[in-house]
Every structure is written in C-alpha cells, then in structure tokens.
C-alpha cells in the first residue's frame, strides 16, 4: 500500500509537487506520460493546471487520473536541507 497524496501543486514544465500522507514530498514529471492517449488532453496547460487531489491520488477533468503507486514510485523525493536546521 502506498501513502495517499494529500496535496498537489502544478509547477512549470508539466511537473507536479506532491505531498503524501506520510509527510514525504517530491516532484513528479508528467512529460513522459503526455503522449499516452488518456493524458493527451493535459498538453493544454490550462487543463493541466486544474489538477486536484481526488481520493488517494490526483485527477483532472474528464476522469483523468493516475495510480498513486505510479506517483509515489516515480516521484523525485525532496529532502530537507541540513542547513535549514543549523
């Protein structure tokens, strides 16, 4: 079981900043998925930017969603800077 997504923020260049229920955060790059038929409508940045949390994952209009396992495993995790605690 993978931790649910609790927050999503669209970034530039078809990337998403994700926060998971376990406290981990990371960046997920959607570019490799945009050529797949289900995700092609997301090439429109206005639509892409309407991403929202839906149940345990993220979704867009038109019943477009992505598996939370894919998000968690494909996310480049962000690590807190040590200098932030010094």
Protein Blocks (a to p, Z undefined) as FASTA:
>chain_A
ZZddfbdcddehhiacdddfkopacdddfklmmmpmklmmmmpmklmmmgccehjbccde
hiiacdfklmmmmpccddddfklmZZ
